[in-house]
Amino acid sequence: MARHRGPTCRVVLDLSGVTWGGDRNEATAQLLARPGVLEVKVDPHRHRAVVIHDAHYELPDLWNWLVQCANDGEQGRGHA
């Protein structure tokens, strides 16, 4: 992670609803591609990820995207 200056938040995400939730590399890539996500640690066995998020970005946007991934069934890609 590049040195980030400013407030961050830590959130634990349940990835059990998305197709890539059990794949560490894919989950990490998908989450790091989202705006505001600074760092990701994925536990593929528990289908969970700990995300460090820039507090200046809207956390509900990340959550809504994740829910959309689970609902769409489009290989978990969701809509941006």
Summary of the structure (lengths in Angstrom):
residues: 80
radius of gyration: 11.9
end to end distance: 22.6
largest distance: 36.0
contacts: 208
relative contact order: 0.25
helix: 29%
strand: 26%
